[in-house]
Amino acid sequence: MKLSALKRDHRLGLGAWVNDVPDMPGLRLKVESIDGFTARKAQASAVRDIPLGRRVTALTPEDADLVDTEVLLAILHDWDGLDEDDGSAIAYSPTKARELLTNPDYEPLRSAIRMAAAIVKEVGKLGTEDAVKN
């Protein structure tokens, strides 16, 4: 295996734009890798916030959702192409992201963020938007 195949651009910590997320026409997401430093740090912090008694046995589905939400919020940096029904753009903000990602009716958005972050992990370079199209 060539060493270059293992190399990942350290600037991905700033996030990379992913275009053409499957089943999300027109949506672009700027995300970090699903298992990068930021995601791992957010996961550890969110798990620490769960009472010890629930951490020791097994996380409840509700606790697991809370941890997942914190990870997604940590790795999501921006979006483009997310609009209200009247066509007006929804500006990205951490507050708006939290509002949408904590609403179970928007699970498809959560899935899109996970998928985009997995793409960043696999592609592992800043040219993600170009690589995803190919």
C-alpha positions as CSV (number, residue, x, y, z in Angstrom):
1,M,0.0,0.0,0.0
2,K,1.3,3.4,-0.9
3,L,1.7,5.8,2.0
4,S,-0.1,8.5,-0.1
5,A,-3.3,6.3,0.1
6,L,-3.3,6.8,3.9
7,K,-2.9,10.6,3.7
8,R,-5.8,12.8,4.6
9,D,-5.7,16.6,4.3
10,H,-5.5,18.1,7.9
11,R,-7.5,21.1,6.7
12,L,-10.6,18.8,6.6
13,G,-11.0,19.8,10.2
14,L,-12.5,23.0,8.8
15,G,-15.0,21.0,6.9
16,A,-15.5,20.2,3.2
17,W,-18.4,20.9,0.9
18,V,-20.3,17.9,-0.3
19,N,-22.6,18.4,-3.3
20,D,-25.2,16.0,-4.6
21,V,-26.1,14.2,-1.4
22,P,-28.3,11.3,-2.5
23,D,-32.0,12.0,-2.3
24,M,-31.4,15.6,-1.4
25,P,-31.4,17.6,-4.7
26,G,-29.8,21.0,-4.5
27,L,-28.5,20.5,-0.9
28,R,-24.9,21.2,-0.2
29,L,-23.4,20.4,3.2
30,K,-20.1,21.6,4.7
31,V,-19.1,18.9,7.1
32,E,-16.2,17.2,8.8
33,S,-15.5,13.5,8.7
34,I,-17.9,11.3,10.6
35,D,-15.1,9.9,12.7
36,G,-12.7,12.8,12.8
37,F,-11.3,14.5,15.9
38,T,-14.3,16.9,16.2
39,A,-16.8,14.0,16.0
40,R,-14.9,11.9,18.6
41,K,-14.6,14.9,20.9
42,A,-18.3,15.7,20.7
43,Q,-19.3,12.1,21.2
44,A,-17.1,11.8,24.3
45,S,-18.5,15.0,25.7
46,A,-22.1,14.1,25.1
47,V,-21.6,10.7,26.7
48,R,-20.0,12.3,29.7
49,D,-23.1,14.4,30.1
50,I,-25.3,11.4,30.5
51,P,-25.8,10.3,34.1
52,L,-23.3,7.6,35.2
53,G,-26.0,5.0,36.0
54,R,-27.3,5.1,32.4
55,R,-23.8,5.1,30.9
56,V,-22.6,2.1,32.8
57,T,-25.3,-0.4,31.6
58,A,-26.2,0.7,28.1
59,L,-27.4,3.9,26.5
60,T,-31.1,4.2,26.0
61,P,-32.3,4.9,22.5
62,E,-33.0,8.5,23.7
63,D,-29.5,8.9,25.0
64,A,-28.0,7.5,21.8
65,D,-30.0,10.0,19.8
66,L,-28.8,12.9,22.0
67,V,-25.2,11.8,21.5
68,D,-25.7,11.5,17.7
69,T,-27.3,14.9,17.6
70,E,-24.3,16.5,19.4
71,V,-21.9,14.8,17.0
72,L,-23.9,16.0,13.9
73,L,-24.0,19.5,15.3
74,A,-20.3,19.5,15.9
75,I,-19.3,18.3,12.4
76,L,-21.9,20.4,10.5
77,H,-20.4,23.8,9.5
78,D,-22.8,25.1,6.9
79,W,-25.4,24.3,4.3
80,D,-26.6,25.7,1.0
81,G,-29.8,24.9,-0.9
82,L,-32.0,24.4,2.2
83,D,-35.2,26.5,1.6
84,E,-38.5,27.3,3.2
85,D,-41.6,26.2,1.3
86,D,-41.9,29.7,-0.1
87,G,-38.5,29.3,-1.7
88,S,-36.6,31.6,0.7
89,A,-33.2,30.3,1.8
90,I,-32.8,29.1,5.3
91,A,-29.5,30.6,6.6
92,Y,-27.3,28.2,8.5
93,S,-26.7,29.0,12.1
94,P,-25.9,26.7,15.0
95,T,-29.3,27.6,16.6
96,K,-31.2,26.7,13.4
97,A,-29.2,23.5,13.0
98,R,-30.1,22.4,16.5
99,E,-33.7,23.2,16.0
100,L,-33.9,21.0,12.9
101,L,-31.7,18.2,14.2
102,T,-33.6,17.8,17.4
103,N,-36.9,17.6,15.6
104,P,-37.6,13.9,14.7
105,D,-39.6,15.0,11.7
106,Y,-36.3,16.1,10.0
107,E,-34.6,12.7,10.3
108,P,-33.8,12.8,6.5
109,L,-31.6,15.9,7.2
110,R,-29.8,14.0,9.9
111,S,-29.2,11.1,7.5
112,A,-28.0,13.5,4.8
113,I,-25.4,15.0,7.2
114,R,-24.2,11.5,8.3
115,M,-23.9,10.5,4.6
116,A,-22.0,13.7,3.7
117,A,-19.7,13.2,6.7
118,A,-19.1,9.6,5.6
119,I,-18.2,10.8,2.1
120,V,-15.7,13.3,3.6
121,K,-14.2,10.4,5.5
122,E,-13.9,8.2,2.5
123,V,-12.6,10.8,0.1
124,G,-10.4,12.5,2.7
125,K,-9.4,15.5,0.7
126,L,-10.6,19.1,0.2
127,G,-11.7,18.3,-3.4
128,T,-14.7,16.4,-2.0
129,E,-17.3,18.3,-4.0
130,D,-15.5,17.2,-7.2
131,A,-14.9,13.7,-6.1
132,V,-18.5,13.1,-5.2
133,K,-19.7,14.1,-8.6
134,N,-17.5,11.4,-10.3
